[in-house]
Structure formats: structure tokens, C-alpha cells
Amino acid sequence: MLKTKKILFSLSTIGILTVPPVQTFATENETIQINLSPAEEIKQKQFEENLVSVLKKSKNKEEQLETYMDSHTNEIQEKIEKEDNDDSNSLLVETDTHTYPLDENSKIIFSNQGIILDEFQEGDDRPATLLEEETLEQNTTENRLSFFNSLKETFLGKSAYAASAKTKYAHNERTLYSFFGTKVATASIGANFTYDGKKVTARITHHYIKRNFDGFAYSIYDKSSGVDTSNSKKRTAFQEGIVSYGLAVNGVGLTFEETFLRVNVHGDYKGRTYGTSNSY
């Protein structure tokens, strides 16, 4: 029977799938702390900058990241693999967070959680459908015009300050990798934003958090998605959830620390869209 043992990590996405037989985990109540020396920090930074340089030239950044990680190692990965951990079951990686923009819509982040790739995309404006215009009115009736704007409508007429309704699609995605290059999970959210210069509404077109490998005890839970409707001039569609996973090593099931993921896509009454994400 497979024995199970829970282990807690600051670095929750370690890609043990690629680790050699000498393992990083064993008995309970011990913790290995991974700290890079100044020389190792320089090498780690060089690895990050080299990967960033490659990704900036690539159209398919996700595929290129995986290809690069298959053929290159980094200092954190190497240090974890070299640790003598027969008397430990917990790993704490101490490292600064480094964020690198890849282009105006994507970035890569190196942190104690692993490697994170963020990608945002938006479509062109198009005329809103009749249903979208009706939904725009229905979903914002609780956010009435102020007395001043009511006077503007009375004396100037709607056309003096309100544009015809338009719709724009946007989506935001965050993919989590281990320092070994294991693609752990992807969170994604997409929405159509309908706006008319005064207000905006949003309809979610897709949302998910999906697993990206078959690990032992893999679980995604506390999932939630929706639209923040508290402000008639701005809408935020979101997807969030908690990811945990493990795998069997030498007949022992190891369960890793859970990681919270959230992706947001925002749109406002002027048709401006952008994405934000966070994880911990």
C-alpha cells in the first residue's frame, strides 16, 4: 500500500518529476532551507536574464519556456538536487522575487513559488449586439445617474455625452512552473466588456484552473469565479482557486504545499482593458 506523508513548502511547485533518485524528502519534523550564496545568486540571475532574452524573441512564450527549461538548469534547482535530505520532509527556499516584462502584454516572475508566466490578450472593439445593449442597461440600473448627469440628459440630450455601445473581448492567464520546469497549473479568465462611455458590464466567456501533469494527490479546490459589479464604470471578471499536488517517490506519497492562484481581467466604461494576477 502506498504510504503518504504531508510536506510543507515555501516553494510549492518543485518539479520532483525530474529530480534524480536521490530525493529531497524523508522523515518528519525537519526542514531544509535553501539559500543561494552571492556567487550562486549571480548565476541564478544570469539564468533568468538568458531565459528572458529567449522569450522576448518568441511568439509562443509558453512553448519556448518549456523547451528552454528542458535543456538548462538553474542554481535553485541544482542546490535542491544536491541537498542531503534523508532526515527532512520540508523545504524552504529563500529567494528574492524578480519580475521581467517580456512585451506589453506578458511577463515572467521568478519567486520562491517557482516560475510564473503571465499573458494578457485583448480583441478589437465591435458594435454591441442588441442583447448586449439591453444587458448593459439592465445590469446598471441600480447605478443611476447623479442629479447633475440627469440635468445634462434633460437639457443636452443623450447624444451630447453618451457614445453608442461597443464590446471588447479580453482574457488573462497565469501559468505556474516549478524550478525544474514542471508545468503545474494554469488559471485563465476571459470576458466580453460592453461599454457606452458612461458605464460598462461584463459577461464571462471562459474560466478555469486546470492541472498540467498527473501527479499524486493532485487537487484543485475552493474554486470561484464571477464579476465584481460594485462600480458601474468598471468591471472585473475573475477566476481563483487553490492548487495542491504530490507524487509517489519510492513507494511514499508526498503531498506538496497548496498554492492560491487568481487571475483578473478588467474593463472600464471607455473600453480600456487590462489583466492582473496574484498567487501565494
N, C-alpha and C positions, 0 to 999 in steps of 0.2 A: 504494500500500500504506500502511496506517495505521502511522505511526511511534509507538513507545512510549517513554515516559520515566518513570522512577520518581521520585516526590517524597515526602518525609517530612514529617509534620506533628506538632506537638503537638496541634493542633486537627484531629482526624482526620475529622470529619464535616461539613466545609464543604459546603454545598449548592450546588455550582457550577452545577447545573442552572438556577438562577435568576439567575446572575451575568450582567451585560451583556457585550457583545463585548470590551470592554477587560478582558483576563484578568489573573489573579494569578500566572501561572506562565510561565517561559520556559526559559532555558538553565540549565546545571548549576552546582553549587558556590556558589550564592548563597542567602542566607536573608533573608526579610523578617520582622522582629519587630514584632508588633502590641502596642502598649502604649496604654492609654487615659490621657488627661490627667485631672486631678482633675475638670474640668468634664464631660468625657465619661463618667467613672465615675458621676457623679451622674445623668446622663441614662440611662445603662445601667441603673442601679438603679431608676429611675423606670419604665423599660420593664418590668423584671422584676416590680415590685410591681403595675403595672397588669394584666399578664397573670395574675398570681396572683389578683388580685381577681376577674377574669372567670372563671377556672377554679373558684374556690370556689363560684360560683353555678351551675355547670353540672353536670348529671348525666353527660353524655358528655364527659369531660375531653379525651380524645384528639381527638375531632372538633372541639371548641371550640378547642383549641390550634392545630390546623392552620388553622382559619378565621381566627383572630387573626393568625397569622404571615403569612397571605396578604395582609393589609391593613395590617400595621405593620412597620416596620423598627427595628433596634436599632443601637446605636453600634458594636459589633464588626463587624456586617455592613457598615455604611456605610464603616467605615475600611478593611476589606478591599477593597471595591469601588473605593475611591479610590486605592489604592496604585499607584504606577508600578513595575511588576514585570517589565519587559522583560528584565532580566538576572538573574532569580531563578527557582528551581524549588521552593523550600521555604518553608513558612510556620510561624512560631512565634507563638502567641497567649499572652500573659501576662495572666492574669486570676484573680482570687480565686474560690473556689467558694462559691456561695450556695445554701442549701437552704431550701425553703419547704414546710411541711406544708399540704396542701390540705384534708384531713379526716383522720379517724383511720386510714384505710387507703390514703391516697395522698399523694404529694409530688412536687415538681418541683425539679430541680437544674440550676443554671447553672454550667458549669465550662469549662476550656479544651478539653474534648472536645466541647462543644456543649450541647444542652438534653436533659435526661433526664426522662422521666415514669415514675414507679413506681406500680403499682396492685396491691393485695392484696385478695383476697376469700375468705370462708370460708362454709361452709354450716352448717346446724343439725346437732346430734347426732341419731343414729338408732341403733336396736339393730343390733348387728353380725350379719351372716349367719353361718350355721354354718361356712361355708368361711373367712370372715374370722377367726372364733374359733380354728379349727384352725390357720390360718396364724400367728396371734398366738402360739400355744403352740409351734409348730414353729420359728419364727424366733427365739425367745428361749430355747430350751433350753440354749444354751451360756452363758446368763447366769443361772445357778442362784441360788436364794435363799440368802442367807447363813445361817450356823448359827442366828443369832438368829431370823430370819424362819421358818426351818424349825421351831423350837420353837413359835413363835406359831401356825403352821399345825397342829402336832400337838395343842397344848393348847387353843387357842381356836377352831380350825376356820376354814376358808377364808372363810366368810361374815362373820366378825368383822372382816376388814380388806380384803377384796377386793370391788370392785363388779363388776356384770355388764359384759361387754364392749360398748362402743359404737364407732361410726365417725363421723368428721367429715371432710368434704372441704374442701380449701383450695388456692388457687393464687396464684402470684405472677408478675408480669410487669414487664419493663423495656423501654421503647421509647426509641431513640436518635434525636435530630433534630440537624440542623446549625443554625447560627445563621441560615441562610437559610430555615429551615422545612422542609427536605427530610427526609422520614421515611426514615431509613436502615435500621434493623433493629429487630426485636423478639425478645426472648428470653422464653420462658414455661415454667413448670413447674406441674403440678397433681398432687395425690396424695390418696388416702384414708388417713387415720390411724385405726387400730383400737387402742383402749386399754381397760384394765380397772382402773386405779387403781394398778397395780404396774409395768406395762410397756406398751410401745407398739410397733407395727410400722407400716410404710407400704407402700402399693402405688401406683406412679406411674400416673396416668390419662392424662396427655398431657405431651409435652415437645417443644420445638422452638426453633430460632433461624431466623427467616425474613427474607428480603430484602424490602424495601418499595419499591424502584424499580429500573428497568432501567438500571443504569449500566454503563460499560465495565469489563471485568476484575473484575466483582463476584465475590467468593469468600467462602464460609464454610467454615472448616476447623478441624481439631483439636477437633471437637465431642465432647462427653462428657456423659453423664447417668447418674444412679444414686441409690442411697440409702446414706447413712452409717449403718451398723449397729453402730458401736462401743459404743453406750450403750443398754441395754435400756429406759431411762427417757426417751429422746429419739431421734427420728429426723429426719434432714434429707434431703430429696429435692432434687436439683439438676440444672440444665442449664447448660452453659458452652460457649464456643466463641470463635473469633477471626473477626472480620469485616474484610474489606478491599474496596475498590471503587475504580472510576475511571470516567472518561467521556472521550469524544472531543471535543476542542476544536480547531477549525481544522485538522483532519486529524492532530492529535497526540493519542495516547492517554496520559492522565495517570492514574497509579495512586497511590492515597492510602494514608496510614499505617494499619496494621492496628489494630483495637481489640478488646481482650478484654472479653467480657461474661459475667457469671454471675448467675443467679437461684437463690435457695434458698427452699424452703418448709419450715418446721419444725413438728413436733408433739410433744407430750410425753405422759406416762402419765396425766395428768389431763385430757387433751383440749384443752389450750391450743395454739393455732396462731398463727403469725406468719410474715412474709416478710422476707428481707434480699436485697440485691443489691450488686454492685460491678462497676466497669469501669475500664479504664485503657488 
